[in-house]
């Protein structure tokens, strides 16, 4: 059973400027959305023999992209600058909402859609990394990406437990760089390595994700 997850993405275009704590927290949230977007797109990409699952994953993506537009606007307002360009988000909303695409069109395009999200996700990271003054933003954003990916994979069941472990390990590196309390995350990593039900792991990932969001106002 797969649990509903949200996704979103955007591109950073302006020259780096110092950002306040609120922007850091919002970019963490955008990272989570990007991680979830990666997962949802991967579901669609790997499910071409189950066209209903493809359609379901894309519908979740469409809903979440609308949330991403709002996130992008919030980031720009907090930074008092045009930090996040949302044209790519709006463009993908249009593609995801093509009226009744036929099955062959879906099978031919889900791989490209997945790759587009990966490219945009990594472009954000690369842009933030250009300026030493944005170091905390890089770590906050990438922490969010990995928490989102982990949450997505945990929704897929035991077959994806190793992928959850990889993403949580990456998240720990970013959280440590930010000086965040690692207690809950370390407990979660141990839980995932145990015989605990994947649903419990999923629920705890959601809890830790929310805790980090509170730690990055």
N, C-alpha and C positions, 0 to 999 in steps of 0.2 A: 504493500500500500504506500502510495506517495502522499505526503502532506502538502497542502497548498503553500507555495512560497511566492514571494513577489520579486520582481526584477525591474531594473531600470539602468540607463546609462546616459552619459553626456561627455562632451569634450571640453578640455580646458584650453583656452586660446590666448588669454592676455599675458603680458609679461608679469613675472612673479612680483608680488608686493607683500610686505609683512601682513600677516593675518591674525585676527584676534581669536580668543578661545572659542567663541561661538562658531566661527568658520571652521575650526578644527573639528568640532563635534559634528557639524553638518557634513563635512567631507568624509568623516567616518561613516555616517549614515549613507552617503552616496556610495561609499565603498561596499557596504553591505548589499545595497541594491545591485551594484555591478556584479558582485559575487553570485547573488541569487539569479541574476540575468544569465550569467554564464551557465549555471546549472540548468535553468529552464531551457535555454537554447540547446544544451547538450542532450536533454531529454528528447526534444523534438528531432534532433539530428540522428539520434540512435534508435528512433522508434518508427522508421519509415515503413515498416511492415504493419504497423498499427496506426492507421491514419487518424483514428479517433484520439489517440494519445497525442499525436502531433498537434491536432487542432486544440486540444485542451491546454497543452503547454504554451502554444502561441497565444491563446486567449488570456492566460495568466500574464504573459509578457506584455500584451497590449494594455491590460489594466495597470500594470506596474510602471510602464513607460509614462503613463499619465501622471503617476505619482512622482516620477523623476522630473517632469517639467516643473512641478511645484518645488521640489528640492533645489533644482537649479536656480529658480527665482529667489528662494530663501538665501542661498549662498551668496548670490550677487548683492542682495540687499544688505546682508550682514557685513560684507566686505566693503560696501560702498564703491564697488567696481564691477566691471563686467568680467567676472571670473569664470563662469561656466556658460558655454555656448550650448543652447538647447536645440539648435536646428537639426542635429542628427537624431535627437530623441523624437522630435516631431515628424521627421521623415520616416523613421521606423514605425511610428504609430500608424502613419498612413499605409505603410506596406503591410503591417499586421492586420489592418482592418480592410483590406481589399475584399470587396463583396464576393463571397462564395468562390474562393479560388478552387480550381479542380484538384483532384488528388495528385495528378502528375506534376502540376505546377509546384505543389507543396513538396513533393519528393525531390524535385530538382533544385529547390531554393533553400531548404532548411540548413544545409551545410554552409552555404554562403552567409546566411543570417547569423549562424553561430560564430563563424570566423569574423564577421563584422563587429560583433559584440566584444570578442577577444581583443581585436585591434584597438577599438576605442577604449576599452578598459586599460590596456597597457599604455596607450598614448597619454592618458591622464597621469599615470605613474611617472612616465618619462618627463612630462612637463613639470610636475611638482618637484622632481629631483634636480631640475636645472639650477635652483637657487638654494644656497645653504640656509637662508632665512626661512625657507619653507620645510625644513627637515621634519618638524613635528607633523606637518600636514601629510608628508609622504608616509610616515609611519602610521598615522591615524587612518588614512585612506586604505593603505594596504592591509592593515589590521582588519578593517571592515570587509574588504574583499574576501579575505580568508575565512572570516567568521560566516559570511554569506555562503561561500562555497561549502564549508563544512555543514552548515545547516541544510543546504540542499541535498548533499549526498547522504546525510543521516536519514533523510526522508525516503531514501531509496531502499533501505533495508540492510541486512547483514552483508550482502555482496559488496557494499561500498564502504565497509568499515575501515579498510586500509586507506581509502581516499580521505575519509574523515580525519584519520590520524595524521596524514600529511598536512592537511589544511590547518588543523589545530596546532601542529608543531610550528608551522610558519607563523600562525597568529601569535604564538607565545614569543617568538623572536621580536615581533613588532611591538607587542605589549611591553616587553622588557625594555626595549629602546625608549619607550614613552615613560618608563618609570611607574607603570601601573601595578597594582596589586595582582599577583599571579596565582593567589591561593585557589580561587574558584576555577580558574582555567586548568591548573595542574590537577585538581580533583576531577575535572571533566575528562582530561586526557587519560587518567587512570580508569575512569568509568568506561570509556570507549574501549580500552584494552581488556576489560573484564568480560564476564559473560552476561552483563546487564542487557536487557532488551534494547534494541535499537530505538524504539519509541521513547524510552527513558533518556537515552543519549540525546535524541532530537530535542526533547523538552528542556534538557539542561543546557544545550547549546543556545537555545532561545533565551534562556534565563541569563547566561553569561554575556551573550550579545547585548542584552538590555543593560546589564550592569556596566559594561564598558561604555555604552552610550551615556549613561549617567555620570561616568567619570570624565567624559570629554564634553563639557557643556558647550 
